[in-house]
Amino acid sequence: MSPVSRARKKAPQPVTHSVTGLFKDVLNDFSALGADPAAVDVELLASEVLGQFHDVPVEDGEEPLGLELIAFAQRKITPGAAALLAALAVVAETDVERKAADAGLETVLGRGIPAPPWAGGLGRVTAGECWRTGDVYGDESSLLIVFAHGDQVHGLLALLDFTEGGRVRDLVVIDQPGEVLKEMRDQAEADPELVVLEAVDPADAHRLIADGLDATDHLDEADVSEDYARFHAVALTWCRALPEPSLVPEVSEWSADERAAVVEQFVVASGEDADAARAIGSLLLEHGLRTDPANPLRVGPEKLARFLEGLLGEEYELDADHEDAVEPVVLAWAQWAAEREGLTETATAALEEAVAEYLGEYNDEDDSPLERYFGDVGDLSPSELADALERRMFAVPSLTAEIGDEEVDLDPGDPEQRRALVIAEADEDEEEERLVLRATVVDQLWEDEPAEAWQAVQRLQEGELDRVEIFDQLIDALAGTLLESEELEYDADGYLEALAELG
């Protein structure tokens, strides 16, 4: 969404350490508006204020912060309070808040504060032309809606993601919509086989942005731009000037027979193993019906990327026997669906290139635990592989570590990531020197160097010691042979003798 750079910018605000302090800062901002601000400036300021509360959760029994701000302003006898309430009576996102702000304004005016002379001009926008540009596949679109305050023209630009139900990912207000529209035209003219530009009926534009905002706002953790919350309220305010949203076309349910018939068409066309093509094709159709019900067979690189993410995240269950067929079958699906959609050769080639790249990433990430344990192992006999697996799993029993608030998968074949796994497993009160020794022992067992370390483990296991007790003895053996040095150095011969005595 290249025109984002044209969005109105605001200087970073200082962190406020209390709700009351925040409310006071808000009143100060509205007091500083002056006697004759532009209506758009007032509306954007109100939207920015409300944006600060957008992601604040409301506990049961608590009032939204917007209503608390209105109640706070209503208790003040200042022009700033009147200005804030006049703005929120128009820009607040819910009827409840707008009515509360209007009532609060009447209370403040009843105490002798004059009404802001500019209040009557708020929200009086006229909707103009609407345009949409996006990729030829229909994965994403940038929707531009032009609005005018008298002779002042502004644009509302929204990035719509149709791989997730048409939700809004980015939202900005721009000062020069004509220049943005020219950029959109230039992009479409420069690459007509991959970029489309079309005028949008205002009622359809209203539906697209209203449904997109609603879809995003109902997500627990929405991946949106920093500007999304800032322009959210003003977007809703201006869109009230558009015609009523057009009706969403009714989507019919697909019967089991219809699903099976489409999958069989793909199986025949794919030329791949029938069982694998049928299994993976069924999952691809299921993904389309869930994320893009109006057009489940629409194909696009981002749509297929989301499908592969679903496979990696085990959102879709795939028989292990079909894992190796994911790459050829997904590529075959892309080709089949592209031909079905009537995409040009250029668009189809670009699709195949992008999907091949995503499949490369998928294959890199979709490694089994066994692959991570044996990634650097050469040709070994079955018995040698079994012994190596037992040794490495003893050294590194878990491949996940909690970093911050997230649990992440790590590669024990990478020394730094293996060290992170050691730290994650260790007790919080373990001394740093002993933690370094623990990591050294883990490295020795991983590399089987010296081999005597694993031999000592096997003897200790026969004595029915658990893993913690065995590691304590290995670490003690290594600690007893340390040399006086700034670096970790030990007497190698002495260490081997200490290992030989274990068990």
N, C-alpha and C positions, 0 to 999 in steps of 0.2 A: 504494500500500500504506500507507494512512493510519495503521494501528496501529504502524508502525515507531517512532513517537515513544515508545512504551511500552517499547522495548527497554532492557535493562539497560545502563547507561552506565559507562564506565571513564575515569578521568582520563588525559590524555596522558602517555605515559611518556618519559623522557629518552632521547635517542639514545645507543646503546651503540656504541663504536668498535671492538670486537673480539668474536669469538665467545666467547672465554673470559670477557670482561666481561659479555656477555649471559647466559651460563650462571650466573655468580655472582649476577647480579641475580635470575634465576629462583629460585635456591636461597634468596635472601633473602626473596622473596615468599612462598615456601612455609614458611619458618621463622616468618613473621609470622602464620600462620593461627591460632595459638593451640591450646588443648587440645581445644576442642569446636566446630569450625566446622560449619556446615550442609553436608550432602553436596553440595547444588547449588552452593554457593560454591566448593568444591574442584573440582568438575567444570568449572565455568565458567572458573576460573583456569587449569586444565590446558589447556582448549580455547583460551583466549587465547594461552597460551605456544606451543602447536602452530601456531596461526594465524600467528604471526610467521615460521614456516618454510614456510608453505603454498606461496608462489610462488617460493621459492628453487630455482633449477635445480640438479640434481645431475649433475656430470660423470661420465663413465665411470670406474669404479674408486673413486669417492668414496662414502662412506656418507652417507645422509640425515642432516640435522642432528638429527632426533629421536633417532636411534641414537647420535649423538655426545653429545647431552645425557645420555642414559641412561648411557653409559660414563663421562662426567664425574661424574655424581652417584654412581655406584657406587664411585668412588675416594674419596668423602668419608665421614667418620664423624660425621655430624651428623643431628639430628632433621629438618632441612630436606631433606636428601637422601632420608631415608626417606619423608617426606611426598610429595615429588615422585614418587618411584618408585612408591609406592602408588597415586597418582593416575593415572600413565601406564599402569600395569598394567591399568587399566580404560578410560581415555579415549583412549589412543593409537589411531590410525586403522587400523593393520594388525596382523595376528596376530603378525608378526615383532617389531614394536615392543612389543606388549603382553607377549609371552613374555620378551623381553629385559629389560623393566622389572621383571617379576615375579622373574626370576633375579637382577637387580641388587639388588632389595629384600632377597631372602634373604641376599645377600652382606653388605649393610649391617647387617641384623639380627644376622647371625652375629658381628659385631664388637662386639655389646653395646648397640646402639641399640635402644630399645623400639619396637615396632610402633605406628603411629598408632592410637589407640583408635577412630577414626571410619572406618578403612579398610574395614571390612566392610559399611558402608552405601553405599559408592559403586556407582553403576550400578544400584541396586535401585529402579528406577522402575516404575510401573504405567501402562500406556497407557489413556487414556480416550477420550472421543468425538472424532471427526474431522469437520471441516466444510470446505467449499470454497465461496468466493464468487468471482464474476468477471463479465465482460461476457457478454452473451447470445450473442455471436458465437463465443466460445471462444478468443479471442486470448490472454487472460491469466486466471490464477486465483490467489487467495490461499488457501493451504491451511493450516488451523489444526489442530494435533494437541495434545491436552491430555495432560500427564503429571503424575504425583503422586509425590513423595517422602514417604511417610507422609501427614501432614496438610498438607504444603506442595504447592500446585498451581502448575504453570507451563505455559506454552504455547510451542510451536515454530511459528513462522509463516514460510512460504516463499512467495515470489512465483514462480509458474511461467509461463514464456513459451512458448506453444504455436506461435508463429510460428517458433521455432527448436527444434522437437522436444521441447518440454516442459521445457526446461532451467531451472535455478534461477537467478534473477537477484538475489534478495535473501533473506536468512536472518537471523532474529532470535529471541531468547528473550524472552518477555514474562512479567511477574509476575502480571498479572490477565487470564487468558484469558477469564473470564466477561464482563468489560467489552468485550473485543475482539469476542466473539461477539455481544454486544448491538449493537455498532456495525455489524457485518456484517448483522444482521437489519434494523436500521433502514435501511441503504442499500438492501437488496433491497425492503423495503416501500415506501420512498419512490419508487423507480423500477423497478417490477416488470417493465416491458417492456424494460429495458436491463441490469438486474443480476439475476443468479440466485444463490440460496443453496441448498445441498443438503448433506445428511449424506453422509459418505463411509465406505465399509466400511474398517476398519483395514488389511486386507490390500491394498486398492487404494491407500490413503494411503501405505503402505510402498513400494509399487511406484512411485508418482508421485514421491516424494521421493528414493528411491534412484536411479531412472533419471535424474531431473533433476540430481542432484548429479554423477552419473557423466558425463552429457552435458556439463555445464559444466567439469568437471575435465579433460576431454580436449581442450578448446579451447586453442589456443596463446595467445590474448589474449582472455580472457573479460571481458565488460563486466558487472561485478558491483558490489554495494555494498561499502562499507568493512567492513560487519559480516559479510560472507560468510565470509571466512577465520576470523574470530574465533569464530564459532559452528559452524563446519564439524565439528570433532571431536565436540563434545557432541551435535550432531544425529545423527551416526552412532551414538554410544553409546546415546542414548535410543531410537532407532528399532529397536535390537535387541530391545526389549521388545514390539514390535509382532508380529503374526502374520507368517509368511513372506510375502514379496511375492506378490500375485496374478500369474498368468501374463499376459503381454502377448497380447492377441488376435492371432491370425495374420493377417497382411496379405497378400492375394493380389496377384500381379503383374498389371498391366494389359497386355493384348495390344495390338498395334498397331491391330487392328480396333476394339477397345473405345475406345481413345483417339480414333481418327478419328470414331467414331460420336458420342461425346459432344461433340466439337468441332463437328461438323456440326449437332447439335441447337442449340448456341449460335449458330452462324452464321445459321441460319434465324430464331431468335428475336430476334436482335440488331437486324435491320433495317439493319445497317451494310454497307459495301462488303465483299463476300464474301471477296475475297483478303486484305484487311487483317484482317478479323475472324477468318479461319481462321489466319493467321500469328500474330497476337497471342493468340488463344484457345489455340492450341497451346502457346505459351510459358507462359501462365497455368496450364494444366493441368500442364505439366512442373514449374513451380514448386511446385504443390500436391503432386505425387507425390514430389518431393524433400524438401520440408520438413514435409509433413503426410501421410505415406503412408497412415495409417489413414483419413483423410477428406480426400482431395485437393481435393474440390470445396467444402469448408467455406469460407465467405467471412467476412471481417472486415476492418475498416479497417487494422489493423496488418499483417495478412497481405498486403494489397494494397500497403501502403507498402513492405514488404520487397521485393515484386516490382519496384516502381518503382526502388528503390535498386539492384536487380540490373540493370535496364536502364541506369541511369546509369553503373554500374560495369562495364558491358560483360560482366556475368556471363551475360547472355542476348543472343544476336545477333539483331538485327532489321534487316530490309532498310530502307535509307534511304527507299524509296518509301512505307513504312508509318509513318514517324515521325509524320506529322501526324494519323494515325488513332489514336494511343495514347489520347488523352483520351476520345473518344467510345466507343471499343471497351472500355476498362477500365470506364467508367461502365456500359456495357451489360452487361458481365460481372457487375458488382456487383448490378445489378437482376435479371438472370437467375438468378444463384446464390442471391440472397436469396429470390426466389419459390420456387426449388427447395427451399430449406431450410425454408420455411414461416415466415419471419420476419414479425413484425407490421408494420403500416404505420409505426408509430413507429420501430421498430428499423431498418426499411429506409430511412426518411427520414434518420435519424441516420447510417447507413452512407454514403448518397449524399453527405451534407454533408461528412463526414470525408474521403471519397475525392476529392471535388472540391477540397478544400483541399490534399491531398497532390499532386494533379495540377497545381495551381497552382505549388507549389514545384518539382515536376518540370520544368514548362515553363520556370520561371525559371532552373533550373540546366542544363537540357539545351540550352544554346546552343552552336552550332558555333563554331569559331575565326573563321569569316568574320563571324558576327554580332557577335563581340566586337571585331573590327576596324572594323565599319561601324555599330555601335550608335548613333552620334550623327551619321551622315551623312544628309543629305537626298536628294532626287531628283537622281541624276547619270546621265549617259549611260553606256553600256557602256564606252566608252574612258576616260571620267573615273573610273569605278569601278575599272578595271584600273590606272590610274595611281595612284589613292589607295591601293589595296591594296599595290602595289609599294613606295610611299613608306612606308606605315605598317609593313609587314613589314621594311623596311630599318631603320627606327627601333627596332622592337621585334620581333626575330625569334622570340622564345620567349615563350609565355604561362604558363610554369610557373617557380616559384622554390622553392628548398629553404629552408624556414624551420624551424629546429630540426632534427629528424630526419625531417621530413615534406616531401614534394613537393606543393605546392599549386598549383591553377589560379588565375590572377589575371586581372582585367579591366583591360586597358591603357587603356580609356576613362576609368577613374577615375585622376586624377592621382597620388594616394597609392600606389595599387597599381602604376601605371606606374613610379613612383619605386622601388618595391621590386624590380621586374623589372630596372631599370637597375643597382641595387646588387648584385643576384644575379649579373649578367653581368660586372661589373667585376672587375679584378684585386684581390687582397687588399691589395697594397702600393700601390694607387693613392692619391695624396694627396687629402685631403678637398676642397680647392678645385677640383682637376681633376675629381673625381667630381661636384661641383655643376655644373661647366660641361658635363660629359657629359649630365647629366640635363636641362640647359637646351636643349642641342642636340636631344636626343630629343623634348622638348616642341615645339620649333620644327618639326621634321619631322612630328610627329604632327598638329599643327594647320595645317601648311603656311603658317606665318607666322614669318619672312618667306619668301615663295615662292623667294627667291634661294638659300636653303639647299639645297632639293631640286634646283634647277637646277645648283648647284655639285656635288652628289653625282653627278648624271647625267654631267657633264663628266669628273669624276674616274674614273667607272666606264669610260668610253671609253678611259682611259689604263691600263686593266687593273690598277688598284689594288684590293686586297681591302678588305673592310668595315672592318677594324681600322685600316688605313692611312688610309682616307677619314675615319673618325671622328677620328683624330689630327690631320689637317689642319683639320677643322672646329673642333675644340676649340682648336687653336693660333690660328686666325683670331679666335675669340671672345675668347680670353685676351689677344690683342694690343690689344684695344679697351676693356679694362676701365678704369673710372674709379676714382679714389681715393675709396672710400666704404665705410662699414661694411656696407652692403647690396651685393648683386650688381647693379651697374649698369654699362652699357657704352655706348659711343658708337654709336648705331644707324647713323648715316651711315657712320662708319668701318668698322663691321662689314660693311655691304653692300659697301663698296669692297674689303674683304679677301676676301669671298666671290667677288666678280667676278674676282679675280686667280687663284683656284684653278682648276686644270685647264687 
